[in-house]
Amino acid sequence: MVSITVDPNLPPVVEFRPLKPSDRHEVKDLYARRVGMGIEKTLNLVFDSDAGVEAIAATKGETVIGFGVLMISDAEGVANYFQGATGEYPIGEVNAVFHALAVEEDWEGRGLGSELMRHRLILARDNVGVDAAFGNAWLRPHTVDASVIFEKHGFQRLETIEQSFQLSSGERDCPDCAPDTCECSSAVYAKTFEED
């Protein structure tokens, strides 16, 4: 378990640990409030030991104030995840997909999202044979998106997909668009581990 100091004037108050089944309700609530959609299917995978899905929780005391999910996938899984022409993506045999990230609004801009990214990168590197990492930033017009975190950690933008969430079958209750009709775009990011 790692503790960081979020504010230099405060003692270490944030701890990072694997997500626990008892965190499920807090995580579902946090993701619904911050992202506008459910995460139940992903959480089922996190707690399935055969699924290859890991999650890191950032906690203050025992309260979850942020979390990030990492999926380990083969080339076919990455292609299915992005539902598009991935022929130009630097997909390896074993890949990490940075699937979900949410931070409580009060903790935005204090380094928590970046630290969750760092912990997931460590997890990805610890998986023997992981060749590349991928992520998807939801480009909402009135919100700072994950692009900043991906770029800070050495990911390169591969492409921007216009109205990307209309291409998927999942529902997304976007706070910036009409109900059930998210017109936002997304940016696909990649990082190969040979770069490190």
ZAMARMAR-363731 format. One record per residue (C-alpha): x, y, z. Coordinates in steps of 0.5 Angstrom, whole numbers, plus 500, padded with zeros to 3 digits. Each point is the difference from the previous one (the first is absolute). Layout:
N
XYZ;...
This chain:
196
500500500;503507498;498506503;501507497;499507502;495504496;501507503;507501503;497503506;496494502;503493502;499494496;493499499;499496494;501493499;500495494;498493501;496495495;493501500;496495505;493497499;498505505;501506496;495498495;495505502;504506501;504499493;493499497;497506503;507504498;500498493;493501499;500507502;507502497;499496493;493499499;499493499;501493504;506496501;496494503;503495495;507503500;500499508;497492499;507499496;504504505;498495505;500494495;507497501;500497493;499506497;506504499;497506503;504504506;497507504;504504504;496505505;502506503;498501507;499505506;499496506;496494497;496505495;501499493;502507497;502497493;502494496;503497494;499494496;505496496;498494495;505495497;498498493;503497494;500503493;493498499;497503506;503506499;497500493;493499503;501505505;501506496;495497495;503503494;506500495;506498504;505498495;504506501;500499508;507497503;496494503;505495503;498493502;499502507;497507501;497504506;494504499;499506504;492499501;497505505;502505505;496505504;502505506;496503505;499507498;503503506;506496498;501503493;506503498;504498506;504494497;495494501;499498493;507501498;502495506;495495498;502500493;507499503;498494504;497497495;506501495;504496506;494495499;501499493;508500500;499494505;496496496;505496496;500501492;496506500;502504494;496506500;494504503;494503498;495505502;494504498;499507502;492503500;501507497;494503503;500508499;499503507;505495504;507498500;501494497;505494501;504502494;504504505;502494504;502496494;504505497;504501507;501493500;503499493;494498496;499502493;494502497;498495494;494503498;494504502;493497499;494504498;494499504;503493502;495498505;494500495;505494497;499496506;494496503;501502507;496506503;503506502;496506504;505505498;499507504;502504494;495497495;493498499;497494504;503493497;503504494;507501502;503504494;507501503;507497497;505496503;508500499;503493500;507500503;506495500;507499503;504495499;505497505;506500496;500508501;501499507;
